[in-house]
Amino acid sequence: MKDLKWNLLLLLLVVGLSIGTVLTKPINLGLDLKGGISMVIQPDINYSLEQEYERYAKDIEAKLKQKGVRLVETIAHRDGIQVELLEEEDYGKLLEVLDKDFPRFTVARREGGKVLLKLKDEEIEQLRAGVLTETIEVLRRRIDELGVVQPVITRMGTDRVLVELPGVLDLQKAKSIVGKTALLELKLVVESGPREALQEKLTKEYELLSDRNGAEWFLVEKLPVITGAELKTAYTTSDEFGMPAVGFELTGKGADAFSQATERNIGRRLAIVLDKKVLSAPVIRSRISDRGQISGNFTSEEAKELAIVLRAGALPTRVEFLQETVVGPSLGKDAIEQGMKAGVAGFILLVLVLVLRYKSAGITATFSILLNALMLWAGLVLLGGTLTLPGIAGIILNMGIAVDSNVLIFERVREELKLGNSQRKSIELGYRRTLNAVWDTHITLLVAALILFQFGSGPVKGFATTLTIGTIASFVSNVYFAKVFLDVLSKLKVFKI
């Protein structure tokens, strides 16, 4: 009797905490229930390769010249680094330089003095994996800045990323923030003017860039003074004319480099370049140390979005949107209503079967299932889980699975009663002799749910989440507390099975 009282107190505590959790904190709804945007994004690996070759081209050229190798030219492109030797006899020295200083590279093709250098296959695969991982991390930081609740940002296959934004319905805004490379570079301007005139002065050290509208062209130094990698933070502000702008602060290393560069180049123009477009090109009036401002006739929304992407960091490469889907909230509302109707209908049928088959014991099983559903809902809320349409299916399935344990125990109790045991002893033996089988069933379900969660994505994870929490709640409610309910019936002498 003493144990029964403690179990009833524990039951009241669990019910009270679960109800309190459900009432005080709303559950997160997934994309299919709340509405939102789903996008499949593919990073441009070829562009990353081209950038990698450009970074190495100058270093390889400098090392070869140190070894006394005379070169006609060194050109970096998407397929590799083309090195043209003035004398073919220097090919051996080139191999020595590669082996000692650039082991990541191999000779892909040689035609006389023309040698094509490429990254090794394993290095390209490592670059591909790194670009994909970094893309996911940058996207996650950007979306966190947006304040989206429970977004999904996950790898899809070997070279794609799935992004789901529940509650976000402005597709263009989402694409502008998620898909913008946001490569910020501050470069010294050599000259500005018509494109045709500037092209004649283009060399390997310079590049030609236009403003956002393509109206003005700038010949700038390829090597930037600083890049977005040196940013500490970015924020919205106003320029000297009261127009929206973006202020930024630099890290210690970036501030030193910026300070030295601006001090040496007072009177020259400094181009603020974002994704190869010149936003503005102000004249350096004095030395600038650890902070600056980006202006360019922004609207307030554009300035806010630019500050977000700069704070989150630049994507490692350009990205392509392979698929875009907008799910309206009305579809989610219909899904919730249909899911609720299916759940209520399933529960009513379940109760009828249990009561007709097991009489008063069936009523206790009904209470166990309700407790299971309450604990499952509270668990989702506490863990910050997201309820999806497959998740609702998981809850309904969990209700059916929850009955299995009760059926197994009830049948065993019936057998013990037929053997002439008392009600109390039959209940005790029924639970004791079926516990191993019930325990094995729940462990198997839990392992399967965890595997689905680990290797699944999107809807599969939603299903696995509810199945995992539901399996744990099922063991507590349909095994532990179900016995408490039967003990109460036995004490009240209304136990029938």
C-alpha positions in Angstrom: 0.0 0.0 0.0 2.9 2.3 0.8 4.6 1.6 -2.6 1.3 2.3 -4.3 0.9 5.7 -2.7 4.4 6.7 -3.7 3.8 5.6 -7.3 0.5 7.6 -7.4 2.4 10.7 -6.1 5.0 10.1 -8.8 2.3 9.8 -11.4 0.7 13.1 -10.3 4.1 14.8 -10.5 4.8 13.5 -14.0 1.3 14.5 -15.2 1.6 17.9 -13.6 5.0 18.7 -15.1 4.0 17.4 -18.5 0.8 19.5 -18.6 2.7 22.6 -17.3 5.4 22.1 -20.1 2.8 21.8 -22.8 0.7 24.8 -21.7 3.7 27.2 -21.1 5.7 26.5 -24.2 4.4 26.1 -27.8 5.8 23.3 -29.9 7.9 24.0 -33.0 6.1 23.2 -36.2 8.0 22.0 -39.3 7.9 23.3 -42.8 5.0 21.1 -43.9 2.8 22.3 -41.0 3.8 25.9 -40.6 4.6 26.7 -44.2 7.9 28.1 -45.4 10.6 27.7 -48.0 12.6 24.6 -49.1 15.7 25.0 -51.2 18.2 22.6 -52.7 21.6 24.3 -53.1 24.7 23.1 -54.9 28.1 24.8 -54.3 30.1 25.4 -57.5 33.2 23.2 -56.9 34.8 24.2 -60.3 34.8 27.8 -59.2 36.5 26.8 -55.9 39.1 24.9 -57.9 39.8 28.0 -60.1 40.2 30.1 -57.0 42.6 27.5 -55.5 44.7 27.5 -58.6 44.8 31.3 -58.7 46.1 31.3 -55.1 48.9 28.9 -55.8 49.9 30.3 -59.3 52.0 33.2 -57.9 53.7 31.1 -55.2 54.7 28.5 -57.8 56.0 31.2 -60.2 58.0 32.8 -57.4 59.6 29.5 -56.3 60.5 28.6 -59.8 62.2 31.9 -60.3 64.1 31.5 -57.1 65.5 28.2 -58.6 66.6 30.0 -61.6 63.9 28.7 -63.9 63.0 31.1 -66.7 59.3 31.3 -67.5 57.3 32.6 -70.5 54.1 32.8 -68.4 52.1 31.3 -65.6 48.3 31.2 -66.1 45.8 29.8 -63.6 42.4 28.6 -64.9 39.7 26.1 -64.1 41.7 23.1 -65.4 44.9 23.8 -63.5 48.0 26.0 -63.7 49.6 26.3 -67.1 53.4 26.9 -66.7 55.4 27.6 -69.9 59.1 27.1 -69.6 61.5 29.1 -71.7 63.9 26.2 -71.7 62.6 22.6 -71.7 65.7 21.5 -69.7 64.3 23.2 -66.6 61.5 20.6 -66.4 63.6 18.7 -63.8 63.8 21.7 -61.6 60.1 22.2 -61.8 59.5 18.6 -60.6 61.9 19.3 -57.7 60.0 22.4 -56.7 56.7 20.5 -56.8 58.0 17.6 -54.8 59.5 19.8 -52.1 57.2 22.8 -51.8 53.9 21.8 -53.5 53.3 18.1 -52.8 49.5 18.7 -53.4 50.2 19.1 -57.1 51.0 16.7 -60.0 51.8 17.1 -63.6 48.7 16.5 -65.6 50.0 17.1 -69.1 53.3 18.1 -70.8 53.8 19.4 -74.3 57.3 20.6 -74.8 57.9 23.5 -72.5 54.2 23.8 -71.6 53.3 22.0 -68.4 49.8 21.7 -66.9 49.8 21.4 -63.1 46.8 20.0 -61.3 45.8 19.2 -57.7 46.0 15.4 -57.0 42.6 13.6 -57.1 42.6 13.1 -53.3 43.3 16.8 -52.8 40.3 17.7 -55.1 38.0 15.3 -53.1 39.3 16.9 -49.9 38.6 20.4 -51.3 35.1 19.3 -52.4 34.3 17.9 -48.9 35.7 21.1 -47.2 33.7 23.4 -49.5 30.5 21.5 -48.7 31.1 21.5 -44.9 32.0 25.2 -44.9 29.0 26.1 -47.0 26.7 24.4 -44.5 28.4 26.2 -41.6 28.1 29.6 -43.2 24.5 29.0 -44.2 23.7 28.0 -40.6 25.2 31.2 -39.2 23.3 33.4 -41.7 20.0 31.7 -41.0 20.6 32.0 -37.2 21.1 35.7 -37.8 17.6 35.7 -39.4 16.1 34.2 -36.3 14.4 31.3 -38.1 13.1 28.8 -35.6 14.2 25.2 -36.1 15.7 25.5 -39.7 16.9 22.4 -41.5 20.4 22.7 -43.0 21.9 19.4 -44.0 24.0 17.6 -46.5 22.0 16.0 -49.4 24.0 13.4 -51.3 27.7 14.2 -52.0 27.5 17.7 -53.3 24.2 19.4 -52.3 22.7 21.1 -49.3 19.0 21.0 -48.3 17.8 24.2 -46.6 14.3 24.4 -45.0 13.1 27.6 -43.4 9.8 27.2 -41.5 7.7 30.4 -41.3 9.7 32.2 -44.0 7.6 32.9 -47.1 9.6 35.6 -48.9 11.6 33.5 -51.4 13.6 36.4 -52.9 14.7 37.7 -49.5 15.7 34.2 -48.4 17.7 33.6 -51.7 19.4 37.0 -51.4 20.7 36.2 -47.9 21.3 32.4 -48.3 22.7 32.5 -51.8 24.9 35.7 -51.7 28.6 34.8 -51.7 29.4 38.0 -49.8 33.1 38.0 -50.6 34.1 41.4 -49.4 37.4 42.8 -50.6 39.0 46.3 -50.3 41.2 47.0 -53.3 43.2 50.0 -54.4 41.9 51.6 -57.6 44.5 52.2 -60.4 42.1 54.1 -62.7 38.4 54.4 -63.5 36.7 55.2 -66.8 35.3 53.6 -69.9 35.7 49.8 -70.1 37.4 49.8 -73.6 40.1 52.3 -72.4 40.8 50.4 -69.2 41.1 47.0 -71.0 44.2 48.2 -72.8 45.9 48.7 -69.4 44.9 45.3 -68.0 47.8 43.1 -66.8 48.2 40.0 -64.6 48.4 42.3 -61.5 45.2 44.1 -62.3 41.5 43.2 -62.8 38.6 45.1 -64.3 35.4 45.5 -62.2 32.2 47.5 -62.6 29.8 49.0 -60.2 26.5 47.4 -59.3 24.7 48.8 -62.3 27.5 48.3 -64.8 27.7 52.1 -65.4 31.2 52.8 -64.2 34.3 50.6 -64.5 37.4 50.4 -62.3 40.9 49.0 -62.9 41.9 47.7 -59.5 44.9 45.8 -58.0 44.1 42.1 -57.9 45.7 41.7 -54.5 43.2 43.0 -51.9 44.3 45.2 -49.0 42.0 43.2 -46.7 39.1 40.8 -47.2 36.0 39.8 -45.3 38.0 37.2 -43.4 39.5 40.1 -41.3 36.1 41.4 -40.2 35.2 41.2 -36.5 31.6 42.4 -36.9 29.3 44.4 -39.2 26.3 46.5 -38.4 23.8 48.9 -40.0 24.5 52.6 -39.7 24.1 55.8 -41.7 26.5 57.6 -43.9 27.3 61.4 -43.9 24.2 62.1 -45.9 21.9 60.1 -43.6 21.5 57.2 -46.0 21.6 53.6 -44.8 25.1 52.1 -44.7 27.0 49.2 -43.2 29.7 49.8 -40.6 32.4 47.3 -39.9 35.2 46.6 -37.4 38.4 44.7 -38.1 40.3 42.1 -36.2 43.8 43.0 -34.8 45.6 41.5 -37.8 43.2 43.1 -40.3 43.4 46.5 -38.5 47.3 46.5 -38.8 47.2 45.7 -42.5 44.5 48.2 -43.2 46.3 50.9 -41.2 49.6 50.5 -43.1 47.9 50.3 -46.5 45.8 53.5 -46.0 48.7 55.4 -44.6 50.9 54.6 -47.7 48.1 55.4 -50.1 46.6 58.7 -48.9 45.0 60.4 -51.9 44.2 57.2 -53.8 40.8 55.7 -54.2 39.9 52.5 -52.3 37.3 50.2 -54.0 34.9 48.4 -51.7 34.2 45.2 -53.6 31.4 42.7 -52.9 31.2 39.6 -55.0 33.3 41.3 -57.7 31.1 44.4 -57.9 32.3 47.8 -56.7 29.9 49.2 -54.2 31.8 52.5 -53.7 35.3 53.8 -54.2 36.0 56.7 -51.8 39.3 58.6 -51.6 41.6 57.8 -48.7 41.9 61.1 -46.8 43.9 59.8 -43.8 45.1 56.7 -42.1 42.2 54.3 -41.1 42.8 51.7 -38.4 40.2 49.3 -37.1 36.9 50.3 -38.6 35.2 51.6 -41.8 32.0 52.1 -43.6 30.4 50.6 -46.7 28.0 52.9 -48.5 26.3 52.5 -51.9 22.8 53.9 -52.1 21.4 51.0 -50.0 17.8 50.8 -48.8 17.4 50.0 -45.1 16.6 46.4 -45.9 19.6 46.0 -48.2 21.9 47.4 -45.5 20.4 45.0 -42.9 20.8 42.0 -45.2 24.4 42.9 -46.1 25.3 43.3 -42.4 23.9 39.8 -41.8 25.9 38.1 -44.5 29.1 39.9 -43.6 28.8 38.9 -39.9 28.1 35.3 -40.9 31.1 35.2 -43.3 31.5 34.7 -47.0 30.5 31.4 -48.7 33.6 29.5 -49.9 32.2 29.5 -53.4 29.3 30.5 -55.6 26.1 28.5 -55.1 23.4 27.4 -57.5 19.7 27.0 -56.5 18.6 23.6 -58.0 15.1 23.6 -56.4 12.9 26.1 -54.7 9.6 25.3 -53.0 7.3 27.6 -51.1 4.8 25.8 -48.8 1.8 28.0 -47.9 0.6 28.0 -44.3 -2.9 26.9 -45.4 -1.5 23.6 -46.5 0.1 23.1 -43.1 -3.2 24.0 -41.4 -5.1 21.4 -43.5 -2.4 18.8 -42.7 -2.7 19.5 -38.9 -6.5 19.2 -39.1 -6.3 15.9 -41.0 -3.7 14.6 -38.7 -5.8 15.4 -35.7 -8.9 13.8 -37.2 -6.9 10.6 -38.0 -5.4 10.6 -34.5 -8.8 11.0 -32.8 -10.4 8.3 -35.0 -7.6 5.9 -34.3 -7.7 6.5 -30.6 -11.5 5.9 -30.4 -11.2 2.7 -32.3 -8.3 1.6 -30.1 -10.3 2.3 -26.9 -13.3 0.3 -28.2 -11.1 -2.7 -28.9 -9.3 -2.5 -25.6 -12.5 -2.1 -23.5 -14.4 -4.8 -25.3 -11.5 -7.2 -25.1 -10.1 -6.5 -21.6 -12.9 -4.8 -19.8 -11.7 -2.6 -16.8 -8.1 -3.5 -17.6 -8.7 -2.0 -21.1 -9.7 1.3 -19.4 -6.3 1.4 -17.6 -4.6 0.8 -21.0 -6.5 3.8 -22.3 -5.1 6.0 -19.5 -1.7 4.7 -20.2 -1.9 5.6 -23.9 -3.2 9.2 -23.0 -0.3 9.5 -20.5 2.1 8.3 -23.3 0.8 11.0 -25.7 1.1 13.7 -23.0 4.7 12.7 -22.2 5.6 12.5 -25.9 4.3 16.0 -26.5 6.1 17.4 -23.4 9.3 15.7 -24.5 9.1 17.3 -28.0 8.7 20.7 -26.4 11.5 20.2 -23.8 14.0 19.0 -26.4 13.1 21.7 -28.9 12.0 19.1 -31.4 10.1 20.0 -34.5 6.7 18.5 -35.2 6.2 17.5 -38.9 3.6 15.7 -40.8 5.6 12.5 -40.7 6.0 13.3 -37.0 2.2 13.2 -36.6 2.2 9.9 -38.4 4.9 8.7 -35.9 2.6 9.7 -33.0 -0.3 7.8 -34.4 1.9 4.8 -35.0 3.3 5.1 -31.5 -0.3 4.9 -30.1 -0.7 1.5 -31.8 2.7 0.2 -30.8 2.0 1.3 -27.2 -0.9 -1.2 -27.0 1.4 -4.1 -27.8 3.0 -4.1 -24.3 -0.4 -3.9 -22.6 -1.8 -6.8 -24.7 1.2 -8.9 -24.0 1.0 -8.3 -20.2 -2.8 -8.7 -20.1 -2.7 -12.1 -21.8 -0.1 -13.2 -19.4 -2.2 -12.1 -16.4 -5.1 -14.0 -17.9 -3.0 -17.2 -18.0 -1.9 -16.7 -14.4 -5.6 -16.3 -13.3 -6.5 -19.5 -15.1 -3.8 -21.3 -13.1 -5.7 -20.4 -10.0 -3.5 -17.5 -8.7 -5.1 -14.5 -7.0 -5.6 -11.2 -8.8 -2.7 -9.5 -7.0 -0.3 -12.4 -7.6 -1.4 -12.7 -11.3 -0.7 -9.1 -11.9 2.7 -9.4 -10.3 3.6 -12.5 -12.2 2.2 -11.2 -15.5 4.4 -8.2 -15.4 7.5 -10.0 -14.1 7.3 -12.8 -16.8 6.7 -10.5 -19.7 9.2 -7.7 -18.8 12.1 -9.1 -20.7 10.1 -9.3 -23.9 8.7 -5.8 -23.5 12.1 -4.4 -22.7 13.6 -6.1 -25.8 10.8 -4.7 -28.0 11.3 -1.1 -26.8 15.1 -1.3 -27.2 14.8 -2.6 -30.7 12.4 0.3 -31.6 14.7 2.8 -30.0 17.7 1.6 -31.9 15.8 1.7 -35.2 14.5 5.3 -34.5 18.0 6.5 -33.6 19.4 5.0 -36.8 16.7 6.8 -38.8 17.5 10.0 -37.0 21.2 9.7 -37.6 21.1 8.9 -41.3 17.8 10.4 -42.4 17.0 14.0 -43.3 14.0 16.3 -43.3 10.7 14.3 -43.0 12.6 11.1 -41.9 14.1 12.9 -39.0 10.7 14.3 -38.0 9.4 10.7 -37.9 12.4 9.4 -36.0 12.2 12.2 -33.4 8.6 11.4 -32.4 9.3 7.6 -32.5 12.4 8.0 -30.2 10.6 10.1 -27.6 7.4 8.1 -28.0 9.3 4.8 -27.4 10.8 6.1 -24.1 7.4 7.5 -23.0 5.7 4.2 -24.0 8.0 2.2 -21.7 7.3 4.6 -18.7 3.6 4.9 -19.2 2.6 1.5 -20.7 4.8 -0.6 -18.5 5.5 1.2 -15.2 2.4 3.3 -14.7 0.1 0.8 -16.3 0.9 -1.6 -13.5 0.1 1.2 -11.0 -3.3 1.5 -12.6 -4.0 -2.2 -12.4 -2.9 -2.2 -8.7 -5.5 0.5 -8.1 -8.2 -1.5 -9.7 -7.2 -4.5 -7.7 -7.3 -2.5 -4.4 -10.7 -1.1 -5.4 -11.9 -4.7 -6.2 -13.1 -3.6 -9.7 -10.4 -5.5 -11.6 -11.8 -7.4 -14.6 -9.9 -8.8 -17.6 
